[in-house]
Amino acid sequence: MRERIGLVGVGNMGAPMARCIVKTGTPVMLYDTRPEITAPLLAETNLFSAAPDLATLGRSCRTIVTMLPDSKIVRRATLGDDGQSGFAQTLAKGSIVVD
């Protein structure tokens, strides 16, 4: 099985992106501030899983894709409101973040 990719933002663009990724057989760990938006994807295939928080996503995935509306939200997800609590603090060295 391929290495899991993290996806932050499962809205209008994130959900189709996640579906395209799993078509390749790559597992995707999803995170959205609205857990109810990830539920339909989780029901589609066991290649989808949900991260309970951004720190878990960062620890669990070496590649993370953000599909978020603007740069302020990307910054908040990556670094956190305090600059310390986003997914970046738990990423392994050599990880890739794509926005």
C-alpha positions as CSV (number, residue, x, y, z in Angstrom):
1,M,0.0,0.0,0.0
2,R,1.2,3.5,-0.7
3,E,2.1,6.1,1.9
4,R,-0.9,7.9,3.3
5,I,-1.5,11.5,2.2
6,G,-3.1,14.1,4.6
7,L,-5.8,16.4,3.2
8,V,-6.9,19.5,5.2
9,G,-10.2,21.0,3.9
10,V,-12.8,18.6,2.6
11,G,-15.2,21.1,1.0
12,N,-16.1,21.8,-2.6
13,M,-12.5,21.3,-3.9
14,G,-11.1,19.0,-1.2
15,A,-13.6,16.2,-1.5
16,P,-13.1,15.7,-5.3
17,M,-9.3,15.9,-4.8
18,A,-9.5,13.2,-2.1
19,R,-11.5,11.0,-4.4
20,C,-9.0,11.4,-7.2
21,I,-6.1,10.5,-4.8
22,V,-7.8,7.3,-3.6
23,K,-8.5,6.2,-7.2
24,T,-4.7,5.6,-7.3
25,G,-4.9,3.3,-4.3
26,T,-3.3,5.8,-2.0
27,P,-4.9,6.2,1.4
28,V,-6.0,9.6,2.5
29,M,-6.3,10.9,6.1
30,L,-8.9,13.7,6.1
31,Y,-9.2,16.7,8.4
32,D,-11.9,19.4,8.4
33,T,-13.1,21.7,11.2
34,R,-16.6,20.3,10.4
35,P,-16.4,16.5,11.0
36,E,-19.8,16.0,9.4
37,I,-18.4,16.9,6.1
38,T,-15.9,14.0,6.2
39,A,-18.5,11.4,7.0
40,P,-19.7,10.8,3.4
41,L,-16.2,10.2,2.2
42,L,-15.4,7.8,5.1
43,A,-18.4,5.7,4.0
44,E,-17.1,5.5,0.4
45,T,-13.9,3.4,1.0
46,N,-11.6,2.2,3.7
47,L,-8.8,4.2,2.0
48,F,-10.2,7.2,3.8
49,S,-9.6,7.8,7.5
50,A,-10.3,10.9,9.7
51,A,-7.7,12.7,11.8
52,P,-9.1,13.9,15.1
53,D,-6.9,16.9,15.1
54,L,-4.2,18.6,13.0
55,A,-1.3,17.4,15.2
56,T,-2.3,13.8,14.5
57,L,-2.5,14.5,10.8
58,G,1.0,16.0,10.9
59,R,2.4,12.9,12.8
60,S,0.6,10.5,10.5
61,C,1.4,11.8,7.0
62,R,4.6,12.8,5.3
63,T,2.7,14.6,2.6
64,I,-0.1,17.0,3.4
65,V,-2.3,18.9,0.9
66,T,-4.3,21.9,2.0
67,M,-7.5,22.8,0.1
68,L,-8.6,25.8,2.0
69,P,-10.2,29.1,1.0
70,D,-7.5,31.6,1.8
71,S,-3.9,32.1,3.0
72,K,-5.0,33.1,6.5
73,I,-6.8,29.8,7.0
74,V,-3.8,27.9,5.5
75,R,-1.5,29.6,8.0
76,R,-3.8,28.9,10.9
77,A,-4.0,25.1,9.9
78,T,-0.2,24.9,9.4
79,L,1.0,26.9,12.3
80,G,-2.0,27.3,14.6
81,D,-3.5,30.5,16.0
82,D,-0.5,30.8,18.4
83,G,2.1,29.8,15.8
84,Q,2.7,26.5,17.7
85,S,-0.4,24.3,17.4
86,G,-0.9,23.5,13.7
87,F,0.2,20.4,11.9
88,A,3.7,21.8,11.1
89,Q,4.9,21.2,14.6
90,T,4.4,17.4,14.3
91,L,5.7,16.9,10.7
92,A,8.7,14.6,10.2
93,K,11.8,16.1,8.7
94,G,11.6,16.0,4.9
95,S,7.8,16.1,4.8
96,I,6.0,17.9,2.0
97,V,3.1,20.4,2.3
98,V,1.2,21.4,-0.8
99,D,-1.2,24.3,-0.9
